């Protein structure tokens, strides 16, 4: 009997976790399309098939949902970045793979909506919420700093590693303002073009991802 209760609890927790993820992803899409302030809790709840009150079973406030949208995108690139870096040892491959992870998340994953929220909705967060997001963002930037610094040491790049890191991340992140799917270049071709434009000294084909 106890095992049955534990199994049922596990199913309930899994279902709740999946519903929470659905809310985060849907919120990211709605915030991107309409803006955070103009997206109502009722609209978000309706989009995921919940009553407005039921939404707050998963989140304490609308602001907490915005934080979750941002952190979900950052966590995605941290997790995928760690997997990519584990596959490569050469500095050129590690840098290119991390670049591809970031752009892949921007175009296909949670990163695009998260970055849109970070760019346009940062001021909607309270200082404590900004601190929560910044803590996770700092982890990701530290990953980039290590990889860029190794590329500079190897002679692949010239200049200040911190400046290079910020320039490259900034170029990728601002694609949310101008990149349109269905354009002249397919997503994979666009990522290659962005990599060549941002880091032209890396050898062609470096750091293929996903493998």
N, C-alpha and C positions, 0 to 999 in steps of 0.2 A: 504493500500500500504506500509506504514511504517513497519507494522508487517511482511509483506512478505519479505521486505529487511532485517529485523533483523533475520528472520528465515534463509534466504539464507546465511547471514554472519555467523550465528552460524554453519551451515553445512560446510561452507568453512573453518572455524577455526578448527572444529573437524577433517576434512579431513587432514588439514595441520599438526595438532598435531599427528594424526595417522601416517602420512608419516614420520614425524620427528622421531617418535619412531621406525619405521621400519628401518630408516637409522642407528640409534644408535645400535639397536640389530644386524643388519647385519654387521656393522662396527666392533662390538665386536667380532663376529665370525671370520671375515677376519683377524683382528689384531692377534687373538689367533692362527689362522692357519698359516699365512704368516709372521707375525710381522708388526708393525706399519710402519716402514720405507719402507718395500718392498710392502706394499699395496698401490696402486696408487688411486688417486681420480677417475680416469676413471674406474678402476675395481670396486670400490665401487658404483659409479653411475650406472654402468651396472647391478650390482647385485640387485639393487632396481628399475630398470627400468627407470632411469633418465638420462638426458644428464649431462655431467660434470658441465656445467655452472649452470644448474638447482639445483645442489646439494648445491650451495652457496646461494640459496634463503633461505635455512633452516639453514645454518651454515656459519659463516664468513671465516673459515679456516679449514684445516685438523686438526690442533691442537685443535680447539674448539670441533671437533667431538671426539677426544681422551678424552678430559675432560668430555664430555657428557657420554661416555662409562663408565668411572670410576665413575662419580657421579650417574649415573643411577643405578649401582649395589649397591652403598652405600645407596642411598635413598630407594631402595627396602628393604634392611634389616632393616633400621630404621623404615619404615612404618609397615612392618610385625612384627618387634620386639615389637613395641608399642602395636599392636593388641594382640600379644601373652601375653605380660606382663599384659595387662588389664584383662586377663582371670584367672590369678593365683595370690595368695597372699603368699603362702609358699615359702621361699627362695630357697628350693631345686627345686620346680617346675618352678620357674621363671628362674633360671639359666639353667636348662635343656631345657626349652622351647626356651630360647634365643639361646642356642647352636644349637638346631634343626632348628631354623629359619635360622641361618647362613649357616649351612651345606646344608639345603634344597635349598637355593639360589645358593650356589656353584654348586650343582649337577643339579638343574632343572631350575633355574631362571637366572637373569642377573648377579648374583654374581660371577660365575666362570669366565666369560669373563672379567668382571671388575677387578677381582683380578689378572688374568693373565696380564692385562694391567698395573695394579699397580706394580706388581712384575718386569715385564720385560721392561716396556716402561716409567717408571717414569722420566728417564733422558731426554726423548724426550720433556718433558714439560718445558716451560719457568718458571722462578720464580713466576711471577704473577699467572700463571695457577696452579702451584703447591700449591700456597697459597689458591686458590679457592677450590681445592680438599681436602686439609688438613683441612680446616674449617669444611666441611661436615663430614670428617672422625673423627674429634675430637668430634663431636656431638655423633656419634655412639660409640666411645670409652668411652665417659662419661656415656652412658647408661649401657655399660658393667661394668664399674668401680663401679657403684652404686649396681648392682646386685651381683657382686663378693664380694664386701665389706659386703653386707648383709649376704651372705653365710658364710663368715669368722666369722662374729659376732655371727651367729647362731651355730657355732661350726661344720659346715659341711665341712669346709676346714681349713687347717692350713697353715700359712705363710703370706707373704706380698701380699695384695690384688692386687697391681699394677703389681707385678711380675707374679702372677697367671694369671691375665688378659692377659698379653702379651704372656705368654707361651701357653695359650689355643688358643687365636686368631692366634698366629703364627703357631701352629700345624694345625689348620683348613685351614689357607690360603695357606700353602705350599702343600696341597693336589693337587693343580693345577699342580704341577710338577711331580706327580707320580700316581695319581688315574686315572684308565682307566675304563670307563663304559663297562659293559658287562663282567666284571671279575667274580671272585669266589663268591663275595657277591653282592646281589641285593642292590640298593641304600638305602632302608630303613634299611636293615641289616648292611650296611656299616656305616650309621649314628649312629646306636646303638653301633656298635663296637668302633667307634671313641669316642663316649660319655663315654663309659666304660673305655677306655684307657686314656682319657684326664682327666676325673673327676670320678675316681673309687669310691669315698665315697658317691656319690649321690645314693639314693635308686633306684632299677630297676623300670622302668616305669614312672619315674618322668617327668613331663612337656611334656606330649604328644602333638605333634604339627605336622600337623594341627589337630584340634579337629574333 
